[in-house]
Amino acid sequence: MPLLDLQNVSFVNDGKAILRNVSFVVEAGDFISIVGPSGSGKSTLLRLCSHLISPTGGNIFYKGVNMNEYIPTDLRKSIAYCSQSPYLFGNNVKENLDFPFSVRKMPFNEGRVKELFSLFNIPFTFLTADVQNLSGGEKQRISLVRTLLFLPEVLLLDEITSALDAENTRMVENAVSSLNNEGITVLWITHDPEKSQKYANKIITVEAGKINSLEVLK
C-alpha cells in the first residue's frame, strides 16, 4: 500500500485551475524532487499533500484512508510541511519551538532543541531572539527546527534553502538526506537541476498544473 496516493487531484482557486488531474503514488522511504517552472502548481501540490488545503476534485489517500477522514491536526503530526517563506508567530523563537510540545501536552525539551540548533548551526542564544529581527535564512532554519522537533513520517519541503548561503544549504541538504536514510519519506521542491537528482530516487516534473513526467532514478 502506498504511503500517499493522489488520484485525479485537481485544485481550482477563484476560477483558475492550479492543478488538473494529478495522479501519482508515494512509497514509504521515497525521496521525490518536484521540479518545474514557477507558477506551475508545485507549492499547491505540497499544501494538498499536507491537508492544508483540500482538492476541489479527486482524492488523496494516506495509508489507504482518504485524507478527509483524518483530523487535520493529527494528520500534520505525521505529514509535516515546511514552506519557502516560513511564518513565525509570537514574539520570540522559543514561543515557536514550544508550540509542537504544547499541542502534544508535553514539556519543552531543551535538549532536543539544542541538538537541532547544533545540527543547523544556530547559536542557542537564538532561543530568545525576536522573530522580527531574523533574516530570511534564519527564519527558514528555525522553521525547519520547529518541523523536526518531532520527526514526521512524511516531510514536505518547499524551497527550504532558497535564502541560505552555500554552507548552510549543504548542512540542511545533508541533514534531510540523513533523515531520508533513516526512513523518513521526503518530497521537496527545488529549482536546482543538480540538486533535484543528487538525493532523489524519483523526479516529478510539474508544468501548467499537470504532471509532465515522473522519472525513476534508482
Buried (B, 14 or more C-beta within 10 A) or exposed (E): EBBBBBBEBBBBEEEEBBBBBBEBBBBBBBBBBBBBEEEBBBBBBBBBBBBBEBBBBBBBBBEEEEBEEBEEEEBBBBBBBBBBEBEBEEEBBBBBBBBBBEEEEEEBBEEBBEEBBEBBEBEEEBBEBEBEEBEEBBBBBBBBBBBBBBEBBBBBBBBBBBBBEEEBBEBBBEBBBEBBEEEBBBBBBBEBEEBBBBBBBBBBBBBBBBBEEEBEEE
